[in-house]
Structure formats: C-alpha cells, structure tokens
Amino acid sequence: MFPDGFLWGAATAPHQVEGGNVGSEMWRSEWMPNSTFAEPSGDACDHYHRYPQDIATLAGLGLNAYRFGVEWARVEPEEGYFSRAALDHYRRMVATCLEHGVTPVVTYSHFSLPRWFAAAGGWSNPAAPDQFARYAARLTAHIGDLVPWVCTLNESNVISLLLHLRVAPAAAREDGLGLAEALRAPAPAGTPKRGGWPPPDVEIMAKVHRRAVEAIKSGPGNPAVGWTLALIDIQAAEGGEQRQLAVRQAAELDWLEVSRDDDFVGVQTYTRERVGSEKVLPPPEGAATTQTGWEVYPPALGHTVRLAAEHARVPILVTENGMATDDDDARVAYTRAALHGLAAAVADGVDVRGYLHWTLLDNFEWTSGFAMTFGLIAVDRTNFARAVKPSARWLGAVARANGLV
C-alpha cells in the first residue's frame, strides 16, 4: 500500500501532444532543410483541442493526477507580449482536471522554447533568469490559485548527464534538443546551444529555477514548487568505480542539492547505465531492451528515488517513468516491477508523494517522430481516435487500490 493521498497519474509534454506549436524553436528545427527529425510534430495528438476528452478518460480509469505542461511559446509568442487567450486555455485545462477530481501538476517549461528566447541565446543569455521569472509570474497570476503542484523546469541536468556520461536519458536522447552536438564534442568543455540549451552549468540553471520559484511563491495560491531531474541509475562495472562516482556527482548530485530549498523534487527514471573504466557499457548480453534501445531495468526507479531522497532531503514526486514498447504486457510487467521498488522505498521511510507514468498518449518523441510508443493510450495518426490500452486499465486499478494488484 501507498500513503493516503498518493498521486497516481500520467504525464505529457505540451510540444509532444498539443500540435500546432508554430512559435516554438522546436517547430522551426523540425522544418529546417536536412532536419534530423524523422517527421515534424504537426498536429501531434491534437491534445490542445481534445484535452477535455483525454482528462475525462484519465479520470475514468481511476487515476487522480495529471502532469501537463504549459507551452511558453504560446503564452509569450513575442517577448513581453502575453496572450490572454493562451492563458485562458491553460486555466481551462486546470479547471477541467479539478472538475474530474484530478490533481493538476503543471510544468512551466518542458524543453521547447519560444523562438525569440532561443534566438537571443536561450538559457545562456544573462537576461534568461529575469525573462523566465517574468513568464512564471504572469502564468502564476492566471492559474496559481488553482494549481497545487508546479514544476519549473524539466530535466535541466540532461545536457550535464550527456556530457559526463556520454549518454542521454529516456525521451531526451534526441538531436532536436541539441544533444547530438554534445555527443560529438571531444570533452565536457563542449557547449551545445542549439534549441536554447545553456552550457551544462548547474549554477546557471539553479539561478533560473530560483528566480522562477520566487515569482511563483509570490502568488496567488500556494503550490508546492520544485523542478524535475533526469536520474539514470548509474552503476559501476568492474574498474569503473571512480568514474561512476564522479559522473553521478556532476550530473545528478550537484543538481539534487539545488532541490534542498524546494518543496519537492521530480524524479524521472527509465533505466540504468553501467560505467566501466573508460566508457559506458552496452546492455548485458541477452538483456531485454525497449524501442529506444535501453535496457529494461525496472529496479532503477527504486534506486534513484532513494538517491534523490538522500541528497535532496525533500519529498519525492515521480514525474516520469515508463518504457517505449509495442508490447503492452511488457509495459505492465515493467511498471509493476518498478512500483515494487517504489513501494519498498516508501516502506523504508522515503517520502514519496506520487507516481506519474510517462506517458498518457502515444506521442511525438522528438527526432524519432511518432515511432516510439510510450503511451497508456494509443492515438490513431489519421483521425486522432484514442484507444485505451490494457496497461492503462491496470494502472487505474492500482490507483483505485492505492497499491499493487
């Protein structure tokens, strides 16, 4: 069993599901000549218009929480101009959650950025903390009275993880985020800036985050505020012990320490990586892998949740966990095993407030296009028809029981 009031839900990112996000730097990248994207996002899942149906379906399954993102490029399409229509849209999304008894967990920035912001240097621009704080304040003024949970930034440590580990986690391992440039860099001194990403400097992103937290805490409302981090279960193979410790410190622990001043930290975990003396090792021979090529390793979640609790010293919210597969039985088996690890951590006293599965809908997985299927709900690419998978019904039953079934 899990604690009373435990959040059971699913997560999405706006650019991956909404469709028509033409003001985003990501959209521009998708349509560039010789783009590395398999296909453009286009209408995605048309969640921008179909969110009432999707939230109702989520609630009907028995889930009680929905993590979704606000698209900054819609709210502030030009610097200093805020769209009242877009702000009203996201307030309606929050209200729809509440009408269905669903707790909204709102992410203010999930990778994609306004074109004007990226063109000015993105997060590496000295003005970025003030610009993001201004946006956070305006958004909070419009929805803050209704929102109990806010994530400022999604996986700010992803570039740091890539440069130190030479591998990127989960759905973030995509050239559309400027990550391939980092992989080609000869050393961690390489600094990708494409798509608005900064140098992998925890101090820069911590400043952005802190300024946003101040703006959000100024009200209205009193949401719990934190950020989410990509936490791979980094394990040492023989001879890799020192490297594993150094990588974990720079790519994960330094970032977790920033969360000590927050109300919670969002943990996003999919798999493990084993570090040898010179390189990251491939999955063990014969190990099952996902559509993305990662080892199917559900114990990773319990391990990273314990790590986060130890170093951040704040409550944990699992904001992403799942697998890309077209075998829904495998999705259930993976999730069941991951939840066993999470339950064991809770039993040992780790303060975990919820589990939000990645993802609600089969969606646009960055440069992979629509080929990767992480969703609990399938989406017909021709007419947007939704089809609930057995894994969604199983997770809903777990949520209703507040424990594994």
C-alpha positions, 0 to 999 in steps of 0.5 A: 500500500501507498500513503493516503493521498498518493498521486497516481497519474500520467504525464505529457509534454505540451510540444509532444501532444498539443500540435500546432506549436508554430512559435516554438524553436522546436517547430522551426528545427523540425522544418529546417532543410536536412532536419534530423527529425524523422517527421515534424510534430504537426498536429501531434495528438491534437491534445490542445483541442481534445484535452477535455476528452483525454482528462475525462478518460484519465479520470475514468480509469481511476487515476487522480493526477495529471502532469501537463505542461504549459507551452511558453511559446504560446503564452509569450509568442513575442517577448513581453507580449502575453496572450490572454487567450493562451492563458485562458486555455491553460486555466481551462485545462486546470479547471477541467482536471479539478472538475474530474477530481484530478490533481493538476501538476503543471510544468512551466517549461518542458524543453521547447522554447519560444523562438525569440528566447532561443534566438537571443541565446536561450538559457545562456543569455544573462537576461534568461533568469529575469525573462523566465521569472517574468513568464512564471509570474504572469502564468502564476497570476492566471492559474496559481490559485488553482494549481497545487503542484508546479514544476519549473523546469524539466530535466535541466541536468540532461545536457550535464548527464550527456556530457559526463556520461556520454549518454542521454536519458529516456525521451531526451536522447534526441538531436532536436534538443541539441544533444547530438552536438554534445555527443560529438564534442571531444570533452565536457568543455563542449557547449551545445546551444542549439534549441536554447540549451545553456552550457551544462552549468548547474549554477546557471540553471539553479539561478533560473529555477530560483528566480522562477520559484520566487515569482511563483511563491509570490502568488496567488495560491500556494503550490508546492514548487520544485523542478524535475531531474533526469536520474539514470541509475548509474552503476559501476562495472568492474574498474569503473568505480571512480568514474561512476562516482564522479559522473553521478556527482556532476550530473545528478548530485550537484543538481539534487542539492539545488532541490534542498530549498524546494518543496519537492523534487521530480524524479524521472527514471527509465533505466540504468547505465553501467560505467566501466573504466573508460566508457559506458557499457552496452546492455548485458548480453541477452538483456531485454531492451525497449524501442529506444534501445535501453535496457529494461531495468525496472529496479532503477526507479527504486534506486534513484528515488532513494538517491534523490531522497538522500541528497535532496532531503525533500519529498519525492514526486515521480514525474516520469517513468515508463518504457517505449514498447509495442508490447503492452504486457511488457509495459505492465510487467515493467511498471509493476516491477518498478512500483515494487521498488517504489513501494519498498522505498516508501516502506523504508521511510522515503517520502514519496508523494506520487507516481506519474507514468510517462506517458498518457498518449502515444506521442511525438518523441522528438527526432524519432517522430511518432515511432516510439510508443510510450503511451497508456493510450494509443492515438490513431495518426489519421483521425486522432481516435484514442484507444485505451490500452490494457496497461492503462486499465491496470494502472487505474486499478492500482490507483483505485487500490492505492497499491499493487494488484 
